[in-house]
Amino acid sequence: MTSVEIYTRQYCSYCHFAKELLSRKGVSFREVDVTGNQELRQEMTDRTNGRTTLPQIFIGSTYVGGCDELYALEEAGQLDLLLGQGKDQPA
C-alpha cells in the first residue's frame, strides 16, 4: 500500500473528516499536527506550493490537496487506485 501523509491541526473538522475516510478504508497514515508549530506549518506550505488551509494530504509522491479533493477522488473511484488498493493490486 502507498504511504499517506496528512498535515492537520487540532479542532479541525475537515482534518477529522479526511482522517475518518482514510481510516474507514483501512489506510494507515502519518499525521503531522502543525498546531502551534511554525516550522512544520512552513514545511507544509513549501510542499503545497503556498497552500495554507488544512488538512493537506499526500499519497505517495502525489499531492492530493485537502479534504474536498480527497472526497472527490473517492467519489470518482480513483482513490483506491492512488492508494494502491485497485483491482490489480493486493489490498
Secondary structure in CASP SS format (residue, H / E / C, confidence):
PFRMAT SS
TARGET T0000
AUTHOR 0000-0000-0000
METHOD secondary structure of the structure
MODEL  1
M C 1.00
T C 1.00
S C 1.00
V E 1.00
E E 1.00
I E 1.00
Y E 1.00
T E 1.00
R C 1.00
Q C 1.00
Y C 1.00
C C 1.00
S H 1.00
Y H 1.00
C H 1.00
H H 1.00
F H 1.00
A H 1.00
K H 1.00
E H 1.00
L H 1.00
L H 1.00
S H 1.00
R H 1.00
K C 1.00
G C 1.00
V C 1.00
S C 1.00
F C 1.00
R E 1.00
E E 1.00
V E 1.00
D E 1.00
V C 1.00
T C 1.00
G C 1.00
N C 1.00
Q H 1.00
E H 1.00
L H 1.00
R H 1.00
Q H 1.00
E H 1.00
M H 1.00
T H 1.00
D H 1.00
R H 1.00
T C 1.00
N C 1.00
G C 1.00
R C 1.00
T C 1.00
T C 1.00
L C 1.00
P C 1.00
Q E 1.00
I E 1.00
F E 1.00
I E 1.00
G C 1.00
S C 1.00
T E 1.00
Y E 1.00
V E 1.00
G E 1.00
G C 1.00
C H 1.00
D H 1.00
E H 1.00
L H 1.00
Y H 1.00
A H 1.00
L H 1.00
E H 1.00
E H 1.00
A C 1.00
G C 1.00
Q C 1.00
L H 1.00
D H 1.00
L H 1.00
L H 1.00
L H 1.00
G C 1.00
Q C 1.00
G C 1.00
K C 1.00
D C 1.00
Q C 1.00
P C 1.00
A C 1.00
END
